[in-house]
Amino acid sequence: MKVNFISLAFALVVIATCSSFQVSKEPKKPKNIIIMIGDGMGVSQMSASYYYAKKEPNFSRFPIVGLSKTSSGSHKITDSAAGATAISTGKKTYNGAIGLDMDKECAETLLEYLSKEGKSTGLISTSSITHATPASFFAHEKSRKSAASIAKQMLEAPVDFFAGGGLKYFESGSLIKDLESKGFSINTTGLDKSPLRLNNTSTKFGYLLASDGMPKMINGRGEFLKEASELCIEFLNKDEDGFFIMIEGSQIDWGGHANNSQYVISEVLDFDQAVGAVLDFAEKDGNTLVIVTADHETGGFTLGGKSKKVPFGGLVSDYDEIDPSFSTRGHSSAMVPVLAFGPGAEMFSGIYENTEIHAKILKLLK
Ligand SMILES: [Zn+2]
């Protein structure tokens, strides 16, 4: 009888726990938000990591998968500026626009909004930090080509940590001293750990580690993206109000434009390493929403079988040997993946416009 009472009590606890789970349908509000953008990373680029990585890619660790439609306000095929602006502001805009809507009016970016909410903010990219994707989170500019003006906007932007290339755009405008007078500690040599010696986020940190874009992975960039992400997270996590970080694997796109599959794949694998480090933190933290997506697909990249000659001049595709190839030197209109982990992640399943990523994040926070 005693055993039966114990199992009855256990069953009641299980029922009570389950029903309380069913009652709370509202998604949990995340404290921290990390958006990771693989520039040019379509489904094929992500798939490549499954054939070329030495172990299971970190992409597999996401419970929620969706697809985002990337057309811009002006074209069926977007550029990186309009693609990133859609994610950062929730507004479709014309190709080339940074943080502006179709009427060339300023659109508030997620970074600006979340900073006003008291969160610390960070930007990391393997391009110049003034390049289209990171710029679309802190600047407002009619043309992505105005790198000098975009660099200058960093002086007033609510950014607490940034790391990437682009030193020449800051040096040519003598902006390094200006940044320092705005409370930035600027480092142009390497990812030192000085942010971690502080107890708070009152000092800002800027790492400008290349004249323009960072080196390619195939030219020995090393673990910059993963290490900068870890440093930024550990630093901004000192803010009790939480943080927002955008991390871009910029050069997946550049490999696509170059129609260089080795370049593309090495950059996707590097991006996946950074994704792994971010997830390691988010899993431990429990209050961090991680979104991994892309602004568009680049190159019309695909993973077909290698063509083999057969007698009488015919060609067949060898289904046992992948021969990555491209259909364009530009971008394509293919949908791109959205992977989500953490509080509110369930909102990101389905097929939707890229602007919905912004809308879903705001909905979660309100
Ligand atoms: Zn591109």
Residues whose N, C-alpha, C, O or C-beta is under 5 A from the ligand:
A	BS01	ZN	D253
